[in-house]
Each structure stands twice: as C-alpha cells, then as structure tokens.
Amino acid sequence: MTNKYDVIVVGAGSMGMAAGYYLAEQGKKTLLIDAFDPPHENGSHSGDTRLIRHACGEGYAYVPLALRAQELWHALQAKTNERIFTQTGVLTFGPATSGFVQTAIEGGQKYGLNIETLTADDVNARWPGITMPQGEIGCYEPEAGVLFSSACIRTLKRLALSVGAELKVNSPVMDIEIFDDSVKVHTPDDTFEANKLIISGGAWNKKLLNELNININIQPSRQTIAWFDSDDILYKSDGFPGFFADVPSGVYYGFPSIDGTGLKIGRYDNGDDIDPSYYNKTFGAYEKDEKDIRGFLSNYMQAAHGNINVGKTCMFTNTPDENFIIDTHPDYNHVAIAAGFSGHGYKFSSAVGEALGELIIHGETTQDISPFKITRDSLQPENKDEVYFKARGK
Ligand SMILES: Cc1cc2nc3c(=O)[nH]c(=O)nc-3n(C[C@H](O)[C@H](O)[C@H](O)COP(=O)(O)OP(=O)(O)OC[C@H]3O[C@@H](n4cnc5c(N)ncnc54)[C@H](O)[C@@H]3O)c2cc1C
C-alpha cells in the first residue's frame, strides 16, 4: 500500500518528534516513523532529565540555538500540564584555564546572558554541597535548568497527533529510495511516499546515511548515568543547581535531586564506541560505570556519595568534530538531516525541530545553522582531529 505525505520523518525521538510537531502544526501532512515507541529507553533520550545550559562551553555557535530552544520549551510548557522544565540554574565549573569554562563565560558575555562568574570560595559558600578547590571557577546561569525529556517527547507527540500528524511505532525503516522530487520509505509492513524527508535516526544515523551515500563517521558511544542517595537538604532542586564540570579527572554533568530521586550524575568524556543495536545496556557491567562518577563525587560532592538508587545506560552519537549536523543532503534539497547530537543535543531539540521544518519546507531557516553544515571540512576523515569551534581545554 502506498500513502502520500508532505513530509516523512524517520526517527521520532528528540529531534524528529519536535520536527514532526512543528510541521503538522503548520498543516503539513506529516508521518513520523520510529523503530520503537517514543519516548523509549533504546535511543539517546532516556533517563528522564536533560540539562539546558545557555552559556555553552562547546562553542559560541550554540548560544543562539539554546536561547531559541528555551523560548520554545516555555511555549510548550504553556500548552501542557506535564512538567517540561524546571529552572534550577546551572553551574559550569573547572580550573580557570579550562577552555570549556572560558568558552561558556565568553559566550555568555557575547550574547548578554545573565551569568555570574564565581570563585571557589563563592561556590563553596553558596552551595555547601560542593567542595571546589582553589583555582577553580564557576559560571552560574540562574535562568538555565532541567528539561524533563520523556515528558517533552510525550507532549510533542500528543500535540503532533492532535494537529493531524501520523505516527508509526515499532516500525524500523529498512530502506529509503530518493527520487528527484519525492521519496519512498520502506518498513517491514509498509511503503510510504512523501515529497520530502527528514532523517533523525540518532545513534542509527550512520547506517541510515551510509545507505544514502553519506559516509561520515557518526559514532555512537555507551554512556552511564546514576542517581545517588544524597543529602536532600544540600542537593534538592529548589536550592542546588544542575552542573557541568570540566575538571582534571574528566568531564562530568549532573542534576539536583528532583522529587527525592537523589543527585543524578554522568560522565561526559569516557564512553566506549559501540554498535547501537548490540551493546551491554546493564549499568555496572563494567567497573568504570560506577568508579568514574564516584571518584568525582568523593572529590567534589561528598554528601552525595551514598548508595546508587538507579543506574542506567544511554548513547551519545558524535561526529568527527563533535559538532551537530543540521542540513539538507548535499545532493537532494528535499531531504534534511539531523545527526551527531553528542552528549548535549537534547536541550536544542525544540529549536532543531523548528529549523528542520523550515529548512525542508522553505529551503532556509531563520536560525543560524551555518556552523552545522554537512559539507564542512572538519567532518571529513582526513580532518578528524581538527576542532571546529574554540572549545574544550583538553
Ligand atoms: C546519558 C545521557 C545524558 C545526556 N544529557 C544531556 C543533557 O544533560 N543535556 C542535553 O542537552 N543533552 C544531553 N544528552 C544528549 C541528548 O539526549 C541527545 O543528543 C539527543 O537525545 C539526541 O537526539 P536524537 O533525536 O538524535 O536521538 P534519539 O532521541 O535517540 O532519536 C532517534 C530516534 O530514531 C529512531 N530510529 C533509529 N533508526 C531508525 C530506523 N531505522 N527506523 C525508524 N526509527 C529509527 C530511534 O528509535 C529513536 O527514537 C544526553 C545523552 C545521554 C545518553
């Protein structure tokens, strides 16, 4: 059976579900297809919460996108009773020499964000749950906070369906055919036809794109997160911020204890490359799963160093230069691609979804996505060690 749509979105996770909603809201006949039933535990959006930082240590180019995303999250919050966002503030910290912390501060200043630069004494006095050594500094953003990622995707799904989008779940896309002005998408049970296509397959993008003659090494990695039994007086979300730490032992991120779940923490820079369909999803399967994050807590947050309440695994997906791809296919402007959202993509998903919708319908978007072109040199294998933005002091 062949059904004809304006747009098919392959991968209805973080980026795809948002794109589907914004397209359907504009009256586009939209079909979302996912291999699972989003939100789910098999991709990159599981684990309930995601930090939204506006002063991004990953590079200045991310700041305007984060601000647009935050506007859209606030607008989404106004449309639902689900909890989408809570403004906990976020503290980015590390040695004063950290390129990540410096980029966060400079980006914040460049875009006039409400940020405070804090010394170790300031931080230790303000949040007694943190023990920061002398010589480290913090960049505090009071307007940043925590997104409830599963609730966001659930809300986007509900709204998308309410304005006419269709969603096929548990339907892995097996094959895509691209013609001059249309596409055909095959699942095990159906074939669907559309004028335009968005590919947002997260950790599976490398495989999907390889089949469309794009050979960029978009590599998934196994990541772990855990919720620690912690002192709620020190770490609960009405006083303790989200945090991102670029410190000598590694890069870590974490969340205050929300609703008594305990402080949540993960490591940002130490995942092992994996195949997204076959990897060990059991937290604790490897010694470093717990050891890495406990080491950080014992140095910086001793009163959050209790038993682990819950541990989970998830996937980051990195391009060779660790920056996103948001662009059309080099050979087909009716095919848009969203890939390589690494360990900090979730916060942008509302803005990325909006941009994908504009790009595929109008051929351009009001947001500056020029740094995320698929044809940039730093994605090519011979340039893989180049860093595209000024970021990362490592
Ligand atoms: C542990 C962890 C912590 C993180 N913390 C943060 C954070 O604090 N802040 C932040 O901003 N970001 C964070 N991130 C990163 C963020 O979650 C990801 O960048 C983002 O979720 C990626 O979105 P995506 O749409 O690319 O992937 P996904 O959300 O995984 O969506 C991809 C979808 O494509 C579907 N799919 C794949 N192949 C097919 C196919 N063949 N057919 C049909 N469907 C298919 C999948 O089922 C999936 O639903 C974190 C990630 C992890 C793993």
The ligand as an ORCA input file, in Angstrom:
! r2SCAN-3c Opt
* xyz 0 1
  C      23.131      9.772     29.419
  C      22.864     10.972     28.551
  C      22.801     12.225     29.113
  C      22.566     13.332     28.329
  N      22.476     14.556     28.933
  C      22.155     15.631     28.184
  C      21.909     16.870     28.817
  O      22.013     16.993     30.045
  N      21.549     17.920     28.029
  C      21.420     17.799     26.684
  O      21.092     18.806     26.034
  N      21.639     16.629     26.056
  C      22.006     15.544     26.769
  N      22.197     14.342     26.164
  C      22.209     14.248     24.690
  C      20.828     14.144     24.091
  O      19.994     13.324     24.856
  C      20.957     13.630     22.659
  O      21.837     14.485     21.955
  C      19.618     13.630     21.954
  O      18.668     12.893     22.672
  C      19.775     13.029     20.563
  O      18.546     13.118     19.886
  P      18.272     12.299     18.552
  O      16.955     12.723     18.056
  O      19.455     12.416     17.660
  O      18.234     10.766     19.045
  P      17.012      9.952     19.711
  O      16.279     10.774     20.692
  O      17.573      8.656     20.158
  O      16.036      9.704     18.485
  C      16.395      8.891     17.395
  C      15.176      8.053     17.051
  O      15.396      7.420     15.784
  C      14.792      6.151     15.858
  N      15.345      5.321     14.781
  C      16.637      4.986     14.589
  N      16.774      4.228     13.498
  C      15.544      4.092     12.973
  C      15.032      3.411     11.847
  N      15.812      2.703     11.008
  N      13.710      3.450     11.612
  C      12.880      4.161     12.421
  N      13.323      4.817     13.515
  C      14.629      4.788     13.778
  C      15.111      5.659     17.253
  O      14.261      4.629     17.686
  C      14.940      6.949     18.066
  O      13.643      7.046     18.617
  C      22.430     13.200     26.921
  C      22.500     11.923     26.351
  C      22.699     10.818     27.144
  C      22.786      9.467     26.501
*
